[in-house]
Amino acid sequence: MKPVINTLSFILILILIACTSSTSGCISLQDQMGENNGQTDGGTIALEKIINITWQWAGMIETSSGNQSVVPNKDSYTLKFQPDGTYSITTDCNSGSGTYATDGHNLTIEPGVITLVYCGDESLEPQYLLSLWRITSMTLEDGQLLLSVENKTEKMLFINA
């Protein structure tokens, strides 16, 4: 019986060595992602690159023409993703929260609860909220968050506050 135990012990040691050597060649998630603003080669964004950041809505970009409109009071329109799948928003006179889902590229922002103060005729709140709730994907470019609207003809541009 002793040779069988020695053989089993030897096999277990070999398995442990194989497992250890195979995992020592692994690289960290950060190494896999490189220095491409948090995006991997597949275009996905590491969640830690967008969460716990107050993003300010800076404008809209028409993807076909490249024209950009600017939000005059970008600090009044914010979006903040939390690691637990929730977000918070502010507009020029309201605030709210809801849930989001992402795989690092595709993004959906579900309408949540929001206060109901009338912001006035000059407010961009209706456009902001409607666009947010129609988002389908995201990219990071030069530290700016670009959220694609479902019709793919517009992108919401956000900057880090």
DSSP file (Angstrom, degrees, kcal/mol; ACC not computed):
  #  RESIDUE AA STRUCTURE BP1 BP2  ACC     N-H-->O    O-->H-N    N-H-->O    O-->H-N    TCO  KAPPA ALPHA  PHI   PSI    X-CA   Y-CA   Z-CA
    1    1 A M     >        0   0    0      0, 0.0     4,-1.8     0, 0.0     3,-0.3   0.000 360.0 360.0 360.0 -29.4    0.0    0.0    0.0
    2    2 A K  H  >  +     0   0    0      1,-0.2     4,-2.4     2,-0.2     5,-0.2   0.876 360.0  53.3 -60.8 -41.6    2.9    2.4    0.7
    3    3 A P  H  > S+     0   0    0      0, 0.0     4,-2.3     0, 0.0    -1,-0.2   0.863 107.6  52.7 -63.0 -32.9    4.0    2.6   -3.1
    4    4 A V  H  > S+     0   0    0     -3,-0.3     4,-2.7     2,-0.2    -2,-0.2   0.917 109.9  47.5 -66.9 -43.0    0.4    3.6   -4.0
    5    5 A I  H  X S+     0   0    0     -4,-1.8     4,-2.7     2,-0.2     5,-0.2   0.918 112.8  48.8 -63.5 -43.8    0.4    6.4   -1.3
    6    6 A N  H  X S+     0   0    0     -4,-2.4     4,-2.4     2,-0.2    -2,-0.2   0.897 112.3  49.0 -62.6 -39.9    3.8    7.6   -2.6
    7    7 A T  H  X S+     0   0    0     -4,-2.3     4,-2.4     2,-0.2    -2,-0.2   0.918 112.4  47.4 -65.9 -43.6    2.5    7.6   -6.2
    8    8 A L  H  X S+     0   0    0     -4,-2.7     4,-2.6     2,-0.2    -2,-0.2   0.910 112.4  49.5 -64.1 -41.3   -0.6    9.5   -5.2
    9    9 A S  H  X S+     0   0    0     -4,-2.7     4,-2.3     2,-0.2    -2,-0.2   0.916 110.9  50.0 -61.7 -42.9    1.4   12.0   -3.2
   10   10 A F  H  X S+     0   0    0     -4,-2.4     4,-2.2     2,-0.2    -2,-0.2   0.910 111.0  48.9 -62.6 -42.8    3.8   12.4   -6.2
   11   11 A I  H  X S+     0   0    0     -4,-2.4     4,-2.4     2,-0.2    -2,-0.2   0.913 110.8  50.6 -64.2 -43.2    0.8   13.0   -8.6
   12   12 A L  H  X S+     0   0    0     -4,-2.6     4,-2.5     1,-0.2    -1,-0.2   0.897 109.8  50.5 -61.8 -40.3   -0.7   15.6   -6.2
   13   13 A I  H  X S+     0   0    0     -4,-2.3     4,-2.5     2,-0.2    -1,-0.2   0.917 110.3  49.7 -63.7 -42.3    2.6   17.4   -6.0
   14   14 A L  H  X S+     0   0    0     -4,-2.2     4,-2.6     2,-0.2    -2,-0.2   0.901 110.5  50.3 -62.7 -40.4    2.8   17.5   -9.8
   15   15 A I  H  X S+     0   0    0     -4,-2.4     4,-2.7     2,-0.2    -2,-0.2   0.924 110.8  49.1 -63.7 -43.9   -0.7   18.8  -10.1
   16   16 A L  H  X S+     0   0    0     -4,-2.5     4,-2.5     2,-0.2    -2,-0.2   0.905 111.9  48.5 -61.6 -41.9    0.0   21.6   -7.6
   17   17 A I  H  X S+     0   0    0     -4,-2.5     4,-2.7     2,-0.2     5,-0.2   0.923 112.2  49.1 -64.4 -43.2    3.2   22.5   -9.4
   18   18 A A  H  X S+     0   0    0     -4,-2.6     4,-2.1     2,-0.2    -2,-0.2   0.913 113.0  47.1 -62.8 -43.1    1.3   22.6  -12.8
   19   19 A C  H  X S+     0   0    0     -4,-2.7     4,-1.8     2,-0.2    -2,-0.2   0.918 113.6  48.1 -64.5 -43.3   -1.5   24.7  -11.3
   20   20 A T  H  X S+     0   0    0     -4,-2.5     4,-1.5     1,-0.2    -2,-0.2   0.914 113.6  46.1 -64.6 -43.6    1.0   27.1   -9.7
   21   21 A S  H  X S+     0   0    0     -4,-2.7     4,-0.6     1,-0.2    -1,-0.2   0.843 111.2  52.6 -71.6 -31.1    3.1   27.5  -12.8
   22   22 A S  H  < S+     0   0    0     -4,-2.1     3,-0.4    -5,-0.2    -1,-0.2   0.855 112.4  44.4 -73.2 -31.9    0.0   28.0  -15.0
   23   23 A T  H >< S+     0   0    0     -4,-1.8     3,-1.5     1,-0.2    -1,-0.2   0.726 100.7  67.9 -83.3 -20.6   -1.4   30.8  -12.9
   24   24 A S  H 3< S+     0   0    0     -4,-1.5    -1,-0.2     1,-0.3    -2,-0.2   0.734  94.7  59.3 -70.5 -18.1    1.9   32.6  -12.4
   25   25 A G  T 3< S+     0   0    0     -4,-0.6    -1,-0.3    -3,-0.4    -2,-0.2   0.481  83.6 109.4 -85.5  -1.5    1.8   33.4  -16.1
   26   26 A C    <   -     0   0    0     -3,-1.5     2,-0.3     1,-0.0    -3,-0.0  -0.398  59.0-144.8 -73.2 150.2   -1.5   35.3  -15.7
   27   27 A I        -     0   0    0     -2,-0.1    -2,-0.1     1,-0.1    -1,-0.0  -0.825  23.1-100.3-112.6 157.4   -1.6   39.0  -16.0
   28   28 A S     >  -     0   0    0     -2,-0.3     4,-2.1     1,-0.1     5,-0.2  -0.252  30.0-111.6 -72.0 161.8   -3.7   41.4  -14.0
   29   29 A L  H  > S+     0   0    0      1,-0.2     4,-1.5     2,-0.2     5,-0.1   0.877 120.3  54.6 -59.1 -38.4   -6.9   42.9  -15.4
   30   30 A Q  H  > S+     0   0    0      1,-0.2     4,-0.9     2,-0.2    -1,-0.2   0.895 107.7  49.3 -64.6 -39.2   -5.1   46.3  -15.5
   31   31 A D  H  4 S+     0   0    0      1,-0.2     3,-0.5     2,-0.2    -2,-0.2   0.881 108.7  53.3 -66.6 -37.4   -2.3   44.8  -17.5
   32   32 A Q  H  < S+     0   0    0     -4,-2.1     9,-0.3     1,-0.2    -1,-0.2   0.830 108.0  51.5 -64.5 -31.2   -4.7   43.3  -20.0
   33   33 A M  H >< S-     0   0    0     -4,-1.5     3,-0.9    -5,-0.2    -1,-0.2   0.666  91.1-166.1 -85.2 -16.4   -6.4   46.6  -20.5
   34   34 A G  T 3<  -     0   0    0     -4,-0.9     4,-0.2    -3,-0.5    -1,-0.2  -0.160  46.7 -54.2  64.3-160.2   -3.3   48.6  -21.3
   35   35 A E  T 3  S+     0   0    0      1,-0.1     2,-0.7     2,-0.1    -1,-0.2  -0.187  89.8 123.7-109.8  39.0   -3.2   52.4  -21.3
   36   36 A N  S X  S-     0   0    0     -3,-0.9     3,-2.1     3,-0.4   104,-0.1  -0.361  98.0 -81.8 -97.7  53.5   -6.1   53.0  -23.7
   37   37 A N  T 3  S-     0   0    0     -2,-0.7    -2,-0.1     1,-0.3     3,-0.1   0.773  91.3 -52.6  56.0  28.3   -8.2   55.1  -21.3
   38   38 A G  T 3  S+     0   0    0      1,-0.3     8,-2.2    -4,-0.2     2,-0.4   0.498 109.3 124.9  89.6   2.2   -9.5   52.0  -19.6
   39   39 A Q  B <   -A   45   0A   0     -3,-2.1    -3,-0.4     6,-0.2    -1,-0.3  -0.790  51.7-140.3 -98.9 140.9  -10.7   50.3  -22.8
   40   40 A T    >   -     0   0    0      4,-2.4     3,-1.9    -2,-0.4    -7,-0.1  -0.315  37.4 -94.4 -83.3 175.8   -9.6   46.9  -23.8
   41   41 A D  T 3  S+     0   0    0     -9,-0.3    -1,-0.1     1,-0.3    -8,-0.1   0.798 126.7  60.3 -62.3 -27.1   -8.8   45.9  -27.4
   42   42 A G  T 3  S-     0   0    0      2,-0.1    -1,-0.3     1,-0.0    -3,-0.0   0.452 120.7-108.1 -80.0   0.5  -12.3   44.7  -27.7
   43   43 A G  S <  S+     0   0    0     -3,-1.9     2,-0.2     1,-0.3    -2,-0.1   0.537  72.7 139.0  87.6   6.5  -13.6   48.2  -27.0
   44   44 A T        -     0   0    0     95,-0.1    -4,-2.4    61,-0.0     2,-0.5  -0.566  45.9-135.0 -86.3 152.7  -15.0   47.4  -23.5
   45   45 A I  B     -A   39   0A   0     59,-3.2     2,-0.2    -6,-0.2    -6,-0.2  -0.887  18.5-118.1-108.4 132.5  -14.5   49.8  -20.6
   46   46 A A    >   -     0   0    0     -8,-2.2     3,-2.3    -2,-0.5     4,-0.3  -0.521  23.7-130.1 -66.1 132.0  -13.4   48.7  -17.2
   47   47 A L  G >> S+     0   0    0      1,-0.3     3,-2.0    -2,-0.2     4,-1.9   0.842 105.5  63.6 -54.9 -37.6  -16.2   49.5  -14.8
   48   48 A E  G 34 S+     0   0    0      1,-0.3    -1,-0.3     2,-0.2    -2,-0.1   0.640  92.9  65.5 -65.8 -11.3  -13.7   51.3  -12.4
   49   49 A K  G <4 S+     0   0    0     -3,-2.3    -1,-0.3   -11,-0.1    -2,-0.2   0.626 114.3  27.3 -82.5 -13.9  -13.1   53.8  -15.2
   50   50 A I  T X4 S+     0   0    0     -3,-2.0     3,-0.7    -4,-0.3    31,-0.6   0.632  99.9  92.6-120.0 -20.5  -16.6   55.2  -15.0
   51   51 A I  B 3< S+b   81   0B   0     -4,-1.9    31,-0.2     1,-0.2     3,-0.1  -0.378  87.6  16.8 -80.9 157.2  -17.9   54.6  -11.5
   52   52 A N  T 3  S+     0   0    0     29,-3.0     2,-0.4     1,-0.2    -1,-0.2   0.738  97.3 117.7  57.5  27.1  -17.7   57.0   -8.6
   53   53 A I    <   -     0   0    0     -3,-0.7     2,-0.9    28,-0.4    28,-0.5  -0.978  66.3-131.9-120.6 134.0  -17.0   59.9  -11.0
   54   54 A T        -     0   0    0     -2,-0.4   107,-2.9    26,-0.1     2,-0.4  -0.785  27.8-160.0 -86.3 108.7  -19.4   62.8  -11.4
   55   55 A W  E     -CD  79 160B   0     24,-2.9    24,-2.1    -2,-0.9     2,-0.5  -0.759   2.4-150.0 -91.1 132.0  -19.8   63.1  -15.1
   56   56 A Q  E     -CD  78 159B   0    103,-3.3   103,-2.5    -2,-0.4     2,-0.7  -0.880  19.0-121.8-103.7 132.8  -21.0   66.5  -16.5
   57   57 A W  E     + D   0 158B   0     20,-2.9   101,-0.2    17,-0.6    20,-0.2  -0.622  36.5 171.7 -73.4 114.2  -23.0   66.6  -19.7
   58   58 A A  E     -     0   0B   0     99,-2.9    13,-2.4    -2,-0.7     2,-0.3   0.662  50.9 -55.1-101.4 -20.4  -21.0   68.8  -22.0
   59   59 A G  E     -ED  70 157B   0     98,-1.3    98,-3.1    11,-0.3     2,-0.4  -0.988  47.7 -85.0 168.7-177.2  -22.8   68.4  -25.3
   60   60 A M  E     -ED  69 156B   0      9,-1.5     9,-2.7    -2,-0.3     2,-0.5  -0.950  28.5-154.7-120.9 141.7  -24.3   66.3  -28.1
   61   61 A I  E     -ED  68 155B   0     94,-2.7    94,-1.9    -2,-0.4     2,-0.7  -0.977  11.8-141.1-119.2 126.4  -22.4   65.0  -31.1
   62   62 A E  E  >  - D   0 154B   0      5,-3.1     4,-2.8    -2,-0.5    92,-0.3  -0.778  14.0-154.6 -82.3 117.3  -24.1   64.2  -34.4
   63   63 A T  T  4 S+     0   0    0     90,-2.0    -1,-0.2    -2,-0.7    91,-0.1   0.815  86.9  52.2 -68.6 -30.5  -22.3   61.1  -35.6
   64   64 A S  T  4 S+     0   0    0     89,-0.5    -1,-0.2     1,-0.1    90,-0.1   0.903 126.5  20.3 -73.2 -40.0  -23.0   61.6  -39.3
   65   65 A S  T  4 S-     0   0    0      2,-0.1    -2,-0.2    -3,-0.1    -1,-0.1   0.663  93.7-128.4-103.1 -19.8  -21.7   65.2  -39.5
   66   66 A G     <  +     0   0    0     -4,-2.8    -3,-0.1     1,-0.3    -2,-0.0   0.475  55.2 151.9  81.1   1.0  -19.5   65.5  -36.5
   67   67 A N        -     0   0    0     -5,-0.2    -5,-3.1    -6,-0.1     2,-0.4  -0.360  29.4-155.9 -64.5 145.3  -21.3   68.7  -35.4
   68   68 A Q  E     -E   61   0B   0     -7,-0.2     2,-0.4    -3,-0.1    -7,-0.2  -0.986  10.0-157.3-129.4 132.7  -21.4   69.3  -31.7
   69   69 A S  E     -E   60   0B   0     -9,-2.7    -9,-1.5    -2,-0.4     2,-0.4  -0.843  19.9-136.8-102.8 148.0  -23.8   71.3  -29.6
   70   70 A V  E     -E   59   0B   0     -2,-0.4   -11,-0.3   -11,-0.2   -12,-0.1  -0.842   6.7-132.6-108.8 138.1  -22.5   72.5  -26.2
   71   71 A V    >   -     0   0    0    -13,-2.4     3,-0.8    -2,-0.4     6,-0.1  -0.808  17.5-151.5 -86.0 118.1  -24.4   72.5  -22.9
   72   72 A P  T 3  S+     0   0    0      0, 0.0     2,-0.3     0, 0.0    -1,-0.1   0.829  90.5  32.3 -65.1 -33.2  -24.0   76.0  -21.5
   73   73 A N  T >  S+     0   0    0      1,-0.1     3,-2.3    -3,-0.1     4,-0.3  -0.549  70.8 163.9-122.9  66.3  -24.3   75.0  -17.9
   74   74 A K  G X   +     0   0    0     -3,-0.8     3,-1.2    -2,-0.3   -17,-0.6   0.738  69.5  66.1 -59.8 -26.5  -22.7   71.5  -17.9
   75   75 A D  G 3  S+     0   0    0      1,-0.2    -1,-0.3   -19,-0.1     3,-0.1   0.635  94.6  61.5 -71.5 -10.8  -22.3   71.5  -14.1
   76   76 A S  G <  S+     0   0    0     -3,-2.3     2,-0.6     1,-0.2    -1,-0.2   0.603  99.0  59.0 -86.8 -12.7  -26.1   71.5  -13.8
   77   77 A Y  S <  S+     0   0    0     -3,-1.2   -20,-2.9    -4,-0.3     2,-0.3  -0.902  73.2 163.3-121.6 101.4  -26.4   68.1  -15.7
   78   78 A T  E     -CF  56  90B   0     12,-1.4    12,-1.6    -2,-0.6     2,-0.3  -0.812  23.4-166.8-122.7 160.1  -24.6   65.3  -14.0
   79   79 A L  E     -CF  55  89B   0    -24,-2.1   -24,-2.9    -2,-0.3     2,-0.4  -0.987   6.6-175.5-143.3 130.8  -24.5   61.5  -14.0
   80   80 A K  E     - F   0  88B   0      8,-2.5     8,-2.1    -2,-0.3     2,-0.4  -0.971  11.3-153.0-135.3 119.8  -22.7   59.3  -11.5
   81   81 A F  E     -bF  51  87B   0    -31,-0.6   -29,-3.0   -28,-0.5   -28,-0.4  -0.722  10.4-153.9 -89.5 137.7  -22.5   55.5  -11.8
   82   82 A Q    >   -     0   0    0      4,-3.2     3,-1.5    -2,-0.4     4,-0.2  -0.777  25.4-117.6-106.4 155.6  -22.2   53.5   -8.6
   83   83 A P  T 3  S+     0   0    0      0, 0.0    -1,-0.1     0, 0.0     4,-0.1   0.719 108.8  66.7 -65.4 -19.6  -20.5   50.0   -8.4
   84   84 A D  T 3  S-     0   0    0      2,-0.1     3,-0.1     1,-0.1    -3,-0.0   0.327 122.9 -95.9 -86.2   9.4  -23.8   48.4   -7.2
   85   85 A G  S <  S+     0   0    0     -3,-1.5    15,-2.5     1,-0.3     2,-0.3   0.625  89.6 115.1  88.1  13.4  -25.6   49.1  -10.6
   86   86 A T  E     - G   0  99B   0     13,-0.3    -4,-3.2    -4,-0.2    -1,-0.3  -0.761  44.0-163.5-110.2 162.2  -27.3   52.3   -9.5
   87   87 A Y  E     -FG  81  98B   0     11,-2.1    11,-1.7    -2,-0.3     2,-0.4  -0.933   7.3-149.4-135.6 161.2  -26.8   55.8  -10.8
   88   88 A S  E     -FG  80  97B   0     -8,-2.1    -8,-2.5    -2,-0.3     2,-0.3  -0.981  16.1-171.8-129.5 148.1  -27.7   59.3   -9.7
   89   89 A I  E     -FG  79  96B   0      7,-2.4     7,-2.2    -2,-0.4     2,-0.3  -0.935  10.4-162.9-134.3 156.7  -28.4   62.3  -11.8
   90   90 A T  E     -FG  78  95B   0    -12,-1.6   -12,-1.4    -2,-0.3     5,-0.2  -0.984   5.1-172.8-132.6 150.0  -29.0   66.0  -11.5
   91   91 A T        -     0   0    0      3,-3.0   -14,-0.1    -2,-0.3   -13,-0.0  -0.605  54.3 -76.5-120.7-171.1  -30.5   68.4  -13.9
   92   92 A D  S    S+     0   0    0     -2,-0.2   -15,-0.1     1,-0.2     3,-0.1   0.740 127.8   3.8 -64.4 -19.3  -30.7   72.2  -13.6
   93   93 A C  S    S+     0   0    0     24,-0.1     2,-0.3   -17,-0.1    -1,-0.2   0.390 123.3  57.6-145.1   4.5  -33.5   71.9  -11.0
   94   94 A N        -     0   0    0     22,-0.1    -3,-3.0    21,-0.0     2,-0.3  -0.875  52.2-161.2-133.9 165.6  -34.2   68.2  -10.3
   95   95 A S  E     +G   90   0B   0     -2,-0.3    20,-2.5    -5,-0.2     2,-0.3  -0.975  18.9 151.2-143.8 157.6  -32.3   65.1   -9.0
   96   96 A G  E     -GH  89 114B   0     -7,-2.2    -7,-2.4    -2,-0.3     2,-0.3  -0.948  23.2-140.4-167.0-175.2  -33.0   61.4   -9.2
   97   97 A S  E     +GH  88 113B   0     16,-2.1    16,-2.0    -2,-0.3     2,-0.3  -0.975  21.9 147.9-157.0 165.0  -31.6   57.9   -9.3
   98   98 A G  E     -G   87   0B   0    -11,-1.7   -11,-2.1    -2,-0.3     2,-0.3  -0.879  42.2 -70.8-171.6-158.0  -32.1   54.6  -11.0
   99   99 A T  E     -G   86   0B   0     11,-0.4    11,-2.5   -13,-0.3     2,-0.3  -0.851  32.5-169.9-120.9 156.4  -30.4   51.5  -12.2
  100  100 A Y  E     -L  109   0C   0    -15,-2.5     2,-0.4    -2,-0.3     9,-0.2  -0.929   7.1-154.9-136.6 162.4  -28.0   50.7  -15.1
  101  101 A A  E     +L  108   0C   0      7,-2.1     7,-2.4    -2,-0.3     2,-0.3  -0.998  18.7 166.3-139.1 138.5  -26.6   47.6  -16.7
  102  102 A T  E     -L  107   0C   0     -2,-0.4     5,-0.2     5,-0.2   -55,-0.0  -0.996  34.8-162.2-149.8 151.7  -23.4   47.3  -18.7
  103  103 A D  S    S-     0   0    0      3,-1.4     4,-0.1    -2,-0.3    -1,-0.1   0.157  74.8 -85.4-111.1  13.0  -21.0   44.7  -20.0
  104  104 A G  S    S+     0   0    0      2,-0.6   -59,-3.2   -60,-0.1     3,-0.1   0.211 124.7  32.8  99.8 -13.2  -18.3   47.3  -20.5
  105  105 A H  S    S+     0   0    0      1,-0.4    33,-2.3   -61,-0.2     2,-0.2   0.486 107.1  61.8-132.3 -59.8  -19.6   48.4  -24.0
  106  106 A N  B     -I  137   0B   0     31,-0.2    -3,-1.4     2,-0.0    -2,-0.6  -0.507  67.6-174.7 -71.4 142.8  -23.3   48.0  -24.1
  107  107 A L  E     -L  102   0C   0     29,-2.1     2,-0.4    -5,-0.2    -5,-0.2  -0.992  15.3-174.9-144.1 131.2  -25.1   50.2  -21.6
  108  108 A T  E     -L  101   0C   0     -7,-2.4    -7,-2.1    -2,-0.4     2,-0.6  -0.997   7.4-163.1-125.2 135.1  -28.7   50.6  -20.6
  109  109 A I  E     -L  100   0C   0     -2,-0.4    -9,-0.2    23,-0.4    26,-0.2  -0.960  15.2-147.8-117.0 112.5  -29.9   53.3  -18.2
  110  110 A E        -     0   0    0    -11,-2.5   -11,-0.4    -2,-0.6    24,-0.1  -0.587  25.1-105.6 -81.9 138.3  -33.3   52.6  -16.8
  111  111 A P        +     0   0    0      0, 0.0   -12,-0.1     0, 0.0     2,-0.1  -0.391  50.1 175.5 -58.1 137.6  -35.6   55.5  -15.9
  112  112 A G        -     0   0    0      1,-0.1     2,-0.4   -14,-0.1   -14,-0.3  -0.152  36.9 -49.7-120.2-145.6  -35.7   55.8  -12.2
  113  113 A V  E     +H   97   0B   0    -16,-2.0   -16,-2.1    -2,-0.1     2,-0.3  -0.777  54.9 173.8 -98.3 144.4  -37.2   58.2   -9.7
  114  114 A I  E     -H   96   0B   0     -2,-0.4   -18,-0.2   -18,-0.2   -24,-0.0  -0.996  34.9-104.8-148.6 147.5  -36.7   62.0  -10.1
  115  115 A T        -     0   0    0    -20,-2.5   -22,-0.1    -2,-0.3   -21,-0.0  -0.301  29.2-135.8 -67.1 161.5  -38.0   65.1   -8.4
  116  116 A L        +     0   0    0    -22,-0.1     2,-0.4     2,-0.1    -1,-0.1  -0.314  44.7 145.0-122.7  49.6  -40.7   67.0  -10.3
  117  117 A V        -     0   0    0    -24,-0.2     2,-0.4     1,-0.0   -24,-0.1  -0.713  54.8-115.5 -85.4 135.9  -39.8   70.7  -10.1
  118  118 A Y        -     0   0    0     -2,-0.4     3,-0.1     1,-0.1    -2,-0.1  -0.589  26.6-166.1 -72.0 125.8  -40.6   72.7  -13.3
  119  119 A C        -     0   0    0     -2,-0.4     3,-0.2     1,-0.2    -1,-0.1   0.553  38.5-107.7 -94.0  -8.8  -37.3   73.9  -14.6
  120  120 A G    >   -     0   0    0      1,-0.1     3,-1.1     2,-0.1    -1,-0.2  -0.216  36.3 -71.5 101.3 165.2  -38.6   76.5  -17.1
  121  121 A D  T 3  S+     0   0    0      1,-0.2    -1,-0.1    -2,-0.1    -2,-0.0   0.753 126.8  56.6 -68.5 -25.5  -38.8   76.8  -20.8
  122  122 A E  T 3  S+     0   0    0     -3,-0.2    -1,-0.2     2,-0.0    -2,-0.1   0.535  81.7 116.4 -84.1  -7.1  -35.0   77.2  -21.3
  123  123 A S    <   -     0   0    0     -3,-1.1     4,-0.2     1,-0.1    -3,-0.1  -0.325  54.9-155.7 -67.1 141.7  -34.2   74.0  -19.5
  124  124 A L     >  +     0   0    0      1,-0.2     4,-2.6     2,-0.1     5,-0.2   0.281  65.8 109.8 -93.7   7.6  -32.5   71.1  -21.4
  125  125 A E  H  > S+     0   0    0      1,-0.2     4,-2.9     2,-0.2     5,-0.3   0.888  72.2  52.5 -54.8 -46.6  -33.8   68.6  -18.9
  126  126 A P  H  > S+     0   0    0      0, 0.0     4,-2.3     0, 0.0     5,-0.2   0.930 114.1  43.0 -58.2 -44.4  -36.3   67.0  -21.3
  127  127 A Q  H  > S+     0   0    0      2,-0.2     4,-2.3    -4,-0.2     5,-0.2   0.906 114.4  51.6 -65.4 -42.0  -33.6   66.4  -23.9
  128  128 A Y  H  X S+     0   0    0     -4,-2.6     4,-2.4     2,-0.2    -1,-0.2   0.946 114.4  41.2 -60.0 -51.5  -31.1   65.2  -21.2
  129  129 A L  H  X S+     0   0    0     -4,-2.9     4,-2.1     2,-0.2    -2,-0.2   0.920 115.0  50.0 -67.3 -44.2  -33.5   62.7  -19.7
  130  130 A L  H  < S+     0   0    0     -4,-2.3     4,-0.3    -5,-0.3    -1,-0.2   0.912 113.8  46.2 -61.6 -42.1  -34.9   61.4  -23.0
  131  131 A S  H >< S+     0   0    0     -4,-2.3     3,-1.5    -5,-0.2    19,-0.2   0.926 110.3  53.3 -66.5 -44.5  -31.4   60.9  -24.4
  132  132 A L  H >< S+     0   0    0     -4,-2.4     3,-1.4     1,-0.3   -23,-0.4   0.903 107.8  50.3 -56.8 -43.1  -30.1   59.2  -21.2
  133  133 A W  T 3< S+     0   0    0     -4,-2.1    -1,-0.3     1,-0.3    -2,-0.2   0.474 108.4  53.9 -80.3  -0.2  -32.9   56.6  -21.2
  134  134 A R  T <  S+     0   0    0     -3,-1.5    16,-2.4    -4,-0.3    -1,-0.3   0.153  78.3 131.0-113.5  15.8  -32.2   55.8  -24.9
  135  135 A I  E <   + J   0 149B   0     -3,-1.4   -26,-0.4    14,-0.2    14,-0.2  -0.456  25.6 171.8 -72.0 140.3  -28.5   55.0  -24.4
  136  136 A T  E     +     0   0B   0     12,-2.8   -29,-2.1     1,-0.3     2,-0.3   0.627  59.6   4.3-120.2 -26.1  -27.3   51.7  -25.9
  137  137 A S  E     -IJ 106 148B   0     11,-0.9    11,-2.2   -31,-0.3    -1,-0.3  -0.961  56.7-145.2-155.7 170.3  -23.5   51.8  -25.6
  138  138 A M  E     - J   0 147B   0    -33,-2.3     2,-0.3    -2,-0.3     9,-0.2  -0.979   9.7-178.7-142.6 153.1  -20.5   53.7  -24.3
  139  139 A T  E     - J   0 146B   0      7,-2.0     7,-2.9    -2,-0.3     2,-0.5  -0.963  21.0-134.6-142.0 159.3  -16.9   54.5  -25.1
  140  140 A L  E     + J   0 145B   0     -2,-0.3     2,-0.4     5,-0.2     5,-0.2  -0.980  24.5 175.2-114.8 128.9  -14.1   56.5  -23.5
  141  141 A E  E >  S- J   0 144B   0      3,-2.5     3,-2.1    -2,-0.5  -104,-0.1  -0.965  71.2 -21.1-136.3 118.8  -12.1   58.8  -25.6
  142  142 A D  T 3  S-     0   0    0     -2,-0.4     3,-0.1     1,-0.3    -1,-0.1   0.861 126.8 -51.9  52.5  40.3   -9.4   61.1  -24.2
  143  143 A G  T 3  S+     0   0    0      1,-0.3    17,-0.4  -106,-0.1     2,-0.4   0.504 114.2 119.4  77.7   4.0  -11.0   60.8  -20.7
  144  144 A Q  E <   -J  141   0B   0     -3,-2.1    -3,-2.5    15,-0.1     2,-0.6  -0.840  61.0-133.1-103.5 140.4  -14.4   61.8  -22.0
  145  145 A L  E     -JK 140 158B   0     13,-2.1    13,-2.8    -2,-0.4     2,-0.5  -0.817  19.4-165.9 -93.9 123.5  -17.4   59.5  -21.7
  146  146 A L  E     -JK 139 157B   0     -7,-2.9    -7,-2.0    -2,-0.6     2,-0.6  -0.952   0.4-165.9-112.9 121.2  -19.4   59.1  -25.0
  147  147 A L  E     -JK 138 156B   0      9,-2.5     9,-3.2    -2,-0.5     2,-0.4  -0.931  15.0-139.0-110.1 120.0  -22.8   57.5  -24.7
  148  148 A S  E     -JK 137 155B   0    -11,-2.2   -12,-2.8    -2,-0.6   -11,-0.9  -0.632  13.3-134.7 -82.4 129.6  -24.5   56.5  -27.9
  149  149 A V  E >   -J  135   0B   0      5,-2.4     3,-3.0    -2,-0.4     5,-0.3  -0.539  30.9-103.8 -79.9 150.3  -28.2   57.2  -28.3
  150  150 A E  T 3  S+     0   0    0    -16,-2.4    -1,-0.1     1,-0.3   -15,-0.1   0.727 119.5  57.6 -52.5 -30.7  -30.3   54.3  -29.7
  151  151 A N  T 3  S-     0   0    0    -17,-0.1    -1,-0.3     1,-0.1    -3,-0.0   0.522 100.1-136.4 -80.3  -2.0  -30.6   55.7  -33.1
  152  152 A K  S <  S+     0   0    0     -3,-3.0    -2,-0.1     2,-0.2    -1,-0.1   0.528  81.9 100.4  61.6   8.7  -26.8   55.8  -33.4
  153  153 A T  S    S+     0   0    0    -90,-0.1   -90,-2.0     1,-0.1   -89,-0.5   0.564  81.4  41.9 -96.4  -9.3  -27.0   59.3  -34.9
  154  154 A E  E     -D   62   0B   0     -5,-0.3    -5,-2.4   -92,-0.3     2,-0.4  -0.967  59.5-163.6-137.0 151.8  -26.1   61.1  -31.7
  155  155 A K  E     -DK  61 148B   0    -94,-1.9   -94,-2.7    -2,-0.3     2,-0.5  -0.998  20.1-133.3-131.3 138.8  -23.7   60.7  -28.8
  156  156 A M  E     -DK  60 147B   0     -9,-3.2    -9,-2.5    -2,-0.4     2,-0.5  -0.790  22.6-146.0 -87.7 130.4  -23.9   62.4  -25.4
  157  157 A L  E     -DK  59 146B   0    -98,-3.1   -99,-2.9    -2,-0.5   -98,-1.3  -0.871  18.5-177.2-102.2 124.5  -20.6   63.8  -24.4
  158  158 A F  E     -DK  57 145B   0    -13,-2.8   -13,-2.1    -2,-0.5     2,-0.3  -0.952   7.6-160.9-121.6 141.3  -19.7   63.8  -20.7
  159  159 A I  E     -D   56   0B   0   -103,-2.5  -103,-3.3    -2,-0.4     2,-0.4  -0.869  32.3 -99.9-116.9 154.5  -16.6   65.2  -19.0
  160  160 A N  E      D   55   0B   0    -17,-0.4  -105,-0.2    -2,-0.3   -16,-0.0  -0.594 360.0 360.0 -73.4 123.2  -15.1   64.3  -15.6
  161  161 A A              0   0    0   -107,-2.9    -1,-0.2    -2,-0.4  -106,-0.1   0.498 360.0 360.0 -70.4 360.0  -16.2   67.0  -13.2
